[in-house]
């Protein structure tokens, strides 16, 4: 009992201190520039503040928010300690912000926390990962089924180009701890695309390989085990930026370039350059800035109308060798922009 009590007290003190820091920062917004005052204050909460995909999403939300005279803060990116998504959600709710954007999941705890925020008058938009049982006002994500079908088509394109009469092993690297429906829908899209669009002569073995996506080290370990403990697949489909980068590095380290074909996710500089070097076959990227902008649109509509669209779906784009040059040029232009 004493241990549980002490733990509860520590958690309460941590949340109170974090709320104080957040409110101090929120109040400081008006003091930093007397000329700028904002109509609303939103919070964005994600699992990782270092990934370039989240940075791009936040940039899209930030720019769209300024157009609406709203300030959106990326909670977790400016605090002294590391907190879980659930803890950050509690902090944002206790701080009585005007809206919350959160990377959610389907756990009961997440449902309870979102409903608690909504009950206190704070609209919640789920981003990338949804919680369908909660009272969130909208979900901003991608069309998982269509994305899966695109992955499947890319795998078939690789197999057709090889023109070899042999069985092909296609592995989808899934998050071992993912608890949302989107990953299952995406995998179904891959499977149906391969089954419906392949030639009768294609012998394809499709499998799912679990990857510990807890952190960069755990992903690297999971990928290393694939190359060390079993015969590696002919095609590896990656569902995250980190997994794509780790598989790319492993293929180079184990001298498997040309033997293992990679279909990646996102358009970071590393992934784009790997496509240009023919190490990664192609990558499916989402319009991250559009996704961030949709989050602000959903919250603004809810505040102004009392309702908003249940779903916002971001555009996706396919990048491969025949069009990678234009994305490399775009990246260079962005780097030169002050």
C-alpha positions in Angstrom: 0.0 0.0 0.0 2.8 2.4 0.9 4.5 1.7 -2.4 1.3 2.4 -4.4 0.7 5.5 -2.4 4.2 6.8 -3.0 3.9 6.1 -6.7 0.6 7.9 -6.9 2.0 10.9 -5.1 5.1 11.0 -7.4 2.9 10.9 -10.5 0.7 13.6 -9.2 3.6 15.9 -8.4 5.1 15.3 -11.8 1.9 16.2 -13.6 1.5 19.3 -11.4 5.0 20.5 -12.1 4.6 19.9 -15.9 1.3 21.8 -15.9 3.0 24.7 -14.1 5.8 24.7 -16.7 3.2 24.6 -19.6 1.1 27.4 -18.1 4.2 29.5 -17.6 5.2 29.0 -21.2 1.6 29.7 -22.4 1.4 32.9 -20.4 4.8 33.9 -21.7 3.5 33.9 -25.3 1.9 37.2 -24.8 4.8 38.7 -23.0 7.4 37.8 -25.6 5.9 40.1 -28.3 3.4 42.7 -27.3 2.2 43.0 -30.9 1.1 39.4 -31.2 -1.9 37.9 -29.4 -3.6 34.7 -30.4 -7.2 33.7 -30.4 -6.6 30.1 -29.3 -3.9 27.9 -28.0 -3.6 24.3 -29.2 -1.3 21.4 -28.1 0.1 18.7 -30.4 1.3 15.4 -28.7 3.2 12.7 -30.5 5.2 9.6 -29.6 8.5 11.0 -30.9 9.8 14.6 -31.2 13.0 13.7 -33.1 11.5 12.0 -36.2 11.5 14.1 -39.3 8.0 13.0 -40.1 6.6 14.5 -36.9 8.6 17.7 -37.4 7.1 18.1 -40.8 3.6 17.5 -39.6 4.1 20.1 -36.8 5.5 22.6 -39.3 2.3 22.2 -41.4 0.1 22.6 -38.3 2.2 25.6 -37.1 2.0 27.4 -40.4 -1.8 26.7 -40.8 -2.4 27.8 -37.3 -0.7 31.2 -37.8 -3.1 31.8 -40.8 -6.0 31.4 -38.3 -4.3 33.6 -35.6 -3.8 30.4 -33.5 -0.7 29.2 -31.7 0.0 25.5 -31.7 2.7 24.1 -29.3 4.4 20.8 -29.6 4.2 19.4 -26.1 7.1 17.2 -25.2 9.5 19.0 -27.4 10.1 21.7 -24.9 9.8 20.0 -21.5 12.7 19.1 -19.2 11.7 15.5 -18.8 10.4 12.7 -21.0 6.7 11.8 -20.7 4.5 9.2 -22.3 1.8 10.3 -24.7 -0.8 9.5 -22.0 1.0 11.7 -19.4 1.3 14.5 -21.8 -2.4 14.2 -22.6 -3.2 14.5 -18.9 -0.9 17.6 -18.7 -2.6 19.3 -21.7 -6.1 18.6 -20.2 -5.2 19.9 -16.8 -3.8 23.1 -18.5 -7.2 23.8 -20.0 -5.9 24.4 -23.5 -8.3 25.2 -26.4 -7.7 22.0 -28.4 -5.5 18.9 -28.4 -4.0 17.0 -31.3 -2.7 13.6 -30.2 -1.3 10.4 -31.7 -3.7 8.0 -30.2 -4.2 4.2 -29.9 -7.1 1.9 -29.1 -6.2 1.2 -25.5 -8.9 1.8 -22.8 -6.6 4.3 -21.0 -6.4 6.4 -24.1 -10.2 6.3 -24.5 -10.6 7.4 -20.9 -8.1 10.3 -21.2 -9.6 11.6 -24.5 -13.1 11.4 -23.0 -11.9 13.3 -19.9 -10.5 16.1 -22.1 -13.7 16.3 -24.1 -15.8 16.3 -20.9 -13.9 19.4 -19.8 -14.7 21.2 -23.0 -11.5 20.5 -24.9 -11.9 19.2 -28.4 -9.5 16.4 -29.4 -8.3 15.4 -32.8 -6.5 12.1 -33.2 -3.6 12.1 -35.5 -2.1 9.2 -37.5 -3.3 6.7 -34.9 -7.0 6.7 -34.0 -9.2 5.8 -31.0 -12.5 4.9 -32.5 -14.3 4.4 -29.1 -13.6 7.8 -27.8 -15.4 11.1 -28.1 -12.7 12.7 -30.3 -14.1 15.2 -32.8 -12.1 14.1 -35.8 -9.3 11.7 -37.0 -6.6 12.9 -39.4 -4.7 10.1 -41.1 -4.1 8.2 -44.3 -6.1 5.9 -46.4 -4.6 2.7 -45.0 -6.3 0.3 -47.4 -5.2 2.2 -50.5 -1.7 2.6 -49.1 -1.5 -1.1 -48.6 -2.6 -1.8 -52.2 0.1 0.6 -53.4 2.7 -1.4 -51.4 1.4 -4.6 -53.0 1.6 -3.2 -56.5 5.2 -2.1 -55.9 6.1 -5.6 -54.7 4.5 -7.1 -57.9 6.4 -4.6 -60.0 9.7 -5.7 -58.5 8.9 -9.4 -59.0 7.8 -8.8 -62.7 11.1 -7.0 -63.4 13.2 -9.9 -62.2 11.7 -12.4 -64.6 13.1 -15.3 -62.6 11.2 -18.6 -62.2 11.5 -18.9 -58.4 9.4 -18.4 -55.3 9.6 -14.8 -53.9 9.4 -14.1 -50.2 7.7 -10.8 -49.4 7.8 -9.7 -45.8 5.8 -6.8 -44.2 7.6 -5.4 -41.2 4.8 -4.6 -38.7 5.0 -2.9 -35.4 4.9 -5.6 -32.7 3.1 -3.3 -30.2 0.8 -1.5 -32.5 -2.8 -1.7 -31.3 -4.8 0.3 -33.9 -6.9 -1.0 -36.7 -5.0 1.0 -39.4 -2.1 -1.4 -39.5 -4.4 -4.4 -40.0 -6.3 -2.6 -42.8 -3.0 -1.7 -44.4 -1.8 -5.3 -44.3 -5.1 -6.5 -45.8 -4.6 -4.0 -48.6 -1.2 -5.5 -49.4 -2.5 -9.1 -49.3 -5.5 -8.4 -51.5 -3.4 -6.4 -54.0 -0.9 -9.2 -54.4 -3.6 -11.9 -54.6 -5.8 -10.0 -57.1 -3.1 -8.5 -59.4 -0.4 -11.0 -59.6 0.2 -13.2 -62.7 -0.5 -16.9 -62.4 3.2 -17.6 -62.9 4.2 -15.6 -59.8 5.0 -17.8 -56.8 4.8 -15.4 -53.8 5.0 -16.1 -50.1 3.7 -13.2 -48.0 4.6 -13.0 -44.3 4.4 -10.5 -41.5 7.5 -10.0 -39.3 7.1 -8.2 -36.0 9.6 -5.4 -35.3 10.0 -3.9 -31.8 9.4 -0.2 -32.7 10.0 1.0 -29.1 13.1 3.0 -30.0 15.9 3.1 -32.6 18.0 0.5 -30.9 15.2 -2.0 -30.6 14.4 -1.6 -34.3 18.0 -2.1 -35.3 18.1 -5.3 -33.1 14.9 -6.6 -34.7 16.3 -6.0 -38.2 19.7 -7.5 -37.4 17.9 -10.7 -36.2 16.2 -11.0 -39.5 19.5 -11.0 -41.4 21.3 -13.1 -38.9 18.9 -15.8 -37.8 16.9 -16.6 -41.0 17.0 -16.4 -44.7 16.2 -12.8 -45.5 13.2 -12.0 -47.7 13.5 -11.0 -51.3 11.3 -7.9 -50.7 10.9 -6.1 -47.4 8.0 -3.7 -47.0 8.6 -1.1 -44.3 5.7 0.8 -42.6 7.7 3.5 -40.8 10.5 5.9 -41.5 12.7 4.4 -38.8 12.2 0.9 -40.0 13.0 1.9 -43.6 16.2 3.6 -42.5 17.3 0.6 -40.4 16.6 -1.9 -43.2 18.5 0.3 -45.7 21.5 0.4 -43.4 21.3 -3.4 -42.7 21.2 -4.2 -46.5 24.4 -2.1 -47.0 26.1 -3.6 -43.9 25.4 -7.2 -44.9 26.2 -6.7 -48.6 22.7 -7.5 -49.7 22.3 -4.6 -52.1 20.5 -5.9 -55.2 19.4 -9.1 -53.4 17.0 -7.6 -50.9 14.6 -5.1 -52.4 13.2 -2.4 -50.0 9.9 -0.6 -50.3 10.0 2.2 -47.8 7.9 4.8 -46.0 8.3 8.6 -46.0 10.6 10.9 -48.0 13.5 11.8 -45.6 16.8 12.9 -47.3 18.3 9.5 -46.3 15.5 7.6 -48.0 15.5 9.8 -51.1 19.3 9.4 -51.5 19.0 5.6 -51.1 16.4 5.5 -54.0 18.8 7.6 -56.1 21.6 5.0 -55.4 19.3 2.1 -56.3 19.4 0.7 -52.7 15.7 1.4 -52.0 13.3 0.5 -54.8 10.6 3.0 -53.9 8.9 4.8 -51.0 5.4 5.8 -50.2 5.2 9.2 -48.6 2.3 11.2 -47.2 1.8 14.9 -47.5 2.8 15.6 -43.9 2.3 19.4 -44.0 -1.2 18.8 -45.4 -1.8 16.5 -42.5 -0.7 19.1 -40.0 -2.9 21.7 -41.6 -5.9 19.3 -41.5 -5.6 19.1 -37.7 -5.9 22.8 -37.3 -8.8 22.9 -39.8 -10.7 20.3 -37.8 -10.2 22.1 -34.4 -11.2 25.5 -36.0 -14.3 24.1 -37.6 -15.3 22.5 -34.3 -14.9 25.7 -32.4 -16.8 27.8 -34.9 -19.6 25.3 -35.9 -19.8 22.8 -33.1 -19.0 19.9 -35.4 -16.4 18.9 -38.0 -15.7 16.1 -40.5 -15.1 12.7 -38.8 -12.2 11.9 -41.1 -9.5 13.9 -42.9 -7.3 11.8 -45.3 -3.9 13.1 -46.4 -2.6 12.6 -49.9 0.1 10.1 -50.6 2.8 10.0 -53.3 5.0 7.3 -54.7 8.7 8.1 -55.1 11.0 5.8 -57.1 14.0 6.0 -59.4 12.2 7.6 -62.4 11.0 10.6 -60.4 13.4 10.8 -57.5 15.4 13.7 -59.1 12.5 16.2 -58.7 12.3 15.4 -55.0 16.1 15.8 -54.5 15.9 19.2 -56.2 13.0 20.1 -53.9 15.0 19.1 -50.9 17.9 21.3 -52.0 15.6 24.2 -52.5 14.2 23.8 -49.0 17.7 23.7 -47.5 18.5 27.0 -49.2 15.4 28.7 -47.9 16.3 30.9 -44.9 
